[in-house]
């Protein structure tokens, strides 16, 4: 029978390394896990360094970036899975000055743009979960999507990571409010030619749901925003986890294609068939 961890021949485009200080396992272990699950290609997208003191607890230092390059280069050997090279670069006020200079100089296949902070609040950090009980949830989500709009307008990134990350602890706005605030962000993503990921890490979080929700994904489909798949793996066993559920979500939203990427150029391919219940 097909397990929730089976890859369905889909690439996994969101994998971390211990350089982010909250992942375990060497890159070769992630590659071996992908090979065991039949995943055709993987992309390492660890948290990008910055030239400021922004969130040093959850990313490599700028001086460690050459080590990251070397770690990934060492496992880019022939044979499946193919290993791609990328980063997850946070968007925050003032990041553009560094990223505009730094990103084009790197040989990345994929750059994920993500938002993890609203001002100084790490809203998805379990240590700061209690703040949710003291804020206006709808206003907080609106501030988040305003940041996603700004992220997309920079045109520095290839995809948005975990598009509805604020739902991690199951604090949500109404459906009507979500559509109203997410619409402009989705418009900006589409205008920038960006994609979004179906990120299965949400299945391992308190919300127990893939990022993004079916509603958001359906609105994205209506705007022609392409999709890829990522586990947001922080340990080797996470690689490819939940991909059958993600594939079902893609079909439910009306998608028939996904993209693969090389040197930051996307190629659309047909989604694999839905697995049969007995396969």
C-alpha positions in Angstrom: 0.0 0.0 0.0 1.1 3.6 -0.6 2.4 5.2 2.6 2.1 8.9 3.5 5.8 9.1 3.0 5.9 7.8 -0.6 7.3 10.3 -3.1 5.0 9.6 -6.1 8.0 10.6 -8.3 7.8 14.2 -7.0 10.9 16.3 -6.2 11.3 17.6 -2.7 12.4 21.2 -2.9 12.6 22.2 0.8 15.4 20.5 2.9 17.5 21.9 5.7 20.9 21.1 7.2 22.3 21.4 10.7 23.7 24.8 9.8 20.3 26.3 10.6 20.8 25.2 14.2 17.4 23.4 14.4 17.9 20.5 12.0 19.7 17.2 12.4 21.4 14.8 10.0 24.2 15.2 7.5 23.2 16.1 3.9 24.2 12.6 2.7 21.6 11.2 5.1 18.9 13.3 3.5 20.0 12.2 0.1 20.0 8.5 1.2 16.5 8.9 2.6 15.3 10.4 -0.7 16.8 7.5 -2.6 15.1 5.0 -0.4 11.8 6.6 -1.1 12.3 6.9 -4.8 12.4 10.7 -4.9 13.9 11.8 -8.2 15.5 15.0 -7.0 16.0 17.1 -3.9 16.9 20.7 -3.3 18.7 21.8 -0.1 17.2 25.2 0.9 18.7 26.0 4.3 18.1 29.4 5.9 20.2 32.0 4.1 22.7 34.1 6.0 22.4 37.8 6.3 24.8 40.7 6.9 22.8 41.9 9.9 21.9 40.4 13.3 18.5 39.2 12.0 17.6 35.9 13.7 21.0 34.4 14.1 19.6 31.5 16.2 18.0 30.0 13.1 20.4 30.4 10.2 24.0 30.0 9.2 26.4 32.9 9.6 27.6 34.6 6.5 31.1 33.1 7.1 29.6 29.6 7.1 28.1 29.9 3.7 31.2 28.5 1.9 30.8 25.4 4.2 27.2 25.0 3.0 28.3 25.2 -0.6 30.9 22.6 0.0 28.5 20.2 1.9 26.1 20.2 -1.0 28.8 20.0 -3.7 30.2 16.9 -2.0 27.0 15.0 -2.5 26.2 16.1 -6.0 27.3 12.8 -7.4 25.8 10.8 -10.3 22.8 8.7 -9.6 19.4 9.4 -8.1 18.3 11.6 -6.5 19.7 14.6 -8.3 20.8 17.2 -5.8 19.9 20.9 -6.4 21.3 23.9 -4.5 19.2 26.6 -3.0 18.3 28.7 0.0 15.3 29.8 2.0 15.8 33.6 2.3 13.7 35.5 4.8 12.0 38.7 3.9 12.1 41.4 6.5 12.4 45.2 6.4 15.7 46.2 4.9 16.7 42.8 3.6 16.7 44.0 0.0 20.0 45.8 0.2 21.9 42.6 1.0 19.9 40.2 -1.1 20.0 42.3 -4.2 23.8 42.1 -4.2 24.3 38.6 -2.8 21.7 36.4 -4.4 22.7 36.9 -8.1 26.3 36.0 -7.2 25.3 32.5 -6.0 24.7 29.4 -8.3 21.3 28.7 -6.9 18.7 26.5 -8.5 15.9 27.8 -6.2 15.4 30.7 -3.8 12.5 30.3 -1.4 11.1 33.6 0.1 9.6 33.3 3.5 8.3 35.4 6.3 8.9 34.2 9.9 8.7 37.5 11.8 6.2 40.3 12.2 8.3 43.1 13.6 10.3 41.4 16.3 7.8 38.6 16.9 8.7 35.1 15.6 5.1 34.2 15.2 5.8 30.6 14.3 8.3 30.0 17.1 6.9 27.6 19.8 8.6 29.7 22.5 6.5 32.7 21.4 3.2 30.9 20.8 1.7 32.7 23.9 1.8 36.0 22.1 -1.1 34.8 19.8 -3.4 34.9 22.9 -2.8 38.6 23.3 -3.1 39.8 19.6 -5.9 40.5 17.2 -5.6 37.4 15.0 -7.2 38.9 11.9 -5.0 42.0 12.1 -1.9 39.8 12.6 -2.7 37.8 9.5 -3.3 41.0 7.6 0.2 42.3 8.6 1.6 39.0 7.5 0.1 39.2 4.0 1.2 42.8 3.7 4.7 41.4 4.1 4.1 38.7 1.5 3.1 41.5 -0.9 6.3 43.3 -0.3 8.3 40.0 -0.6 6.7 39.4 -4.1 7.3 43.0 -5.2 11.0 42.6 -4.8 11.2 39.9 -7.4 14.2 38.4 -5.6 12.6 35.0 -4.9 11.3 32.1 -7.0 8.6 30.8 -4.7 6.8 31.7 -1.5 7.4 29.2 1.3 4.6 27.9 3.5 2.2 30.6 2.3 -0.2 30.4 5.3 2.4 29.8 8.0 0.5 31.9 10.7 -2.0 29.0 11.0 0.8 26.8 12.5 -0.8 26.9 16.0 -4.4 27.0 14.6 -5.1 30.7 15.1 -7.0 31.7 12.0 -9.1 34.5 10.5 -12.5 33.9 9.0 -12.7 32.5 5.5 -14.0 35.8 4.2 -11.3 37.8 5.9 -8.6 35.4 4.6 -9.8 35.8 1.0 -9.9 39.6 1.3 -6.3 39.9 2.7 -4.7 37.1 0.7 -6.0 38.3 -2.7 -3.6 41.2 -3.1 -0.7 39.0 -2.0 -1.6 36.3 -4.6 -1.9 39.0 -7.2 1.6 40.2 -6.5 2.9 36.6 -6.5 1.4 36.0 -9.9 2.6 39.3 -11.4 6.2 38.4 -10.3 6.0 35.0 -12.0 6.6 33.3 -8.7 5.4 29.9 -7.6 4.3 28.5 -4.2 5.1 25.3 -2.5 2.8 22.7 -1.1 4.7 22.3 2.2 3.9 19.2 4.1 5.6 20.3 7.3 2.2 21.6 8.5 1.1 17.9 8.9 3.7 17.6 11.6 2.7 20.8 13.4 -0.2 21.6 15.8 -2.4 22.6 12.9 -2.1 19.2 11.3 -2.6 20.7 7.8 -0.5 21.2 4.7 0.6 24.8 3.8 -1.4 26.3 2.1 -5.0 25.5 2.8 -7.3 24.2 0.0 -9.0 27.6 -0.2 -5.7 29.5 -0.7 -4.4 27.0 -3.2 -7.6 27.2 -5.2 -7.3 31.0 -5.3 -3.7 30.6 -6.4 -4.8 28.2 -9.1 -7.3 30.7 -10.4 -4.4 33.2 -10.9 -2.2 30.7 -12.7 0.4 30.5 -9.9 2.5 27.3 -10.4 3.3 24.8 -7.6 6.1 22.6 -6.4 6.4 20.3 -3.4 8.5 20.5 -0.3 8.7 18.6 3.0 10.6 21.3 4.9 12.7 18.5 6.2 14.6 19.0 9.4 15.6 15.4 9.8 16.2 12.7 7.1 13.0 10.9 7.8 11.0 14.0 6.9 12.0 13.9 3.3 9.0 13.3 1.0 6.7 12.9 4.0 3.0 13.6 3.2 3.5 13.9 -0.5 0.5 11.7 -1.4 -1.7 14.1 0.7 -0.1 17.1 -1.0 -0.8 15.6 -4.5 -4.5 15.0 -3.5 -4.6 18.7 -2.4 -3.2 19.9 -5.7 -5.8 17.9 -7.6 -8.6 19.2 -5.3 -7.5 22.8 -6.1 -7.7 22.1 -9.8 -4.0 21.8 -10.6 -2.8 19.4 -13.3 0.8 20.5 -13.5 3.7 21.2 -11.2 7.2 22.6 -11.9 10.8 21.5 -11.7 13.5 24.1 -11.6 17.1 24.5 -12.6 19.2 27.6 -12.3 16.1 29.4 -11.2 14.2 28.6 -14.4 10.9 26.7 -14.0 9.6 23.9 -16.3 6.0 22.7 -16.0 5.3 19.0 -16.0 2.1 17.0 -15.6 1.2 15.9 -12.1 1.7 12.2 -11.5 -1.5 10.2 -11.3 -3.4 9.9 -8.1 -2.4 6.7 -6.3 -5.1 4.1 -6.1 -6.2 3.1 -2.6 -4.7 -0.4 -3.1 -1.4 0.7 -4.8 
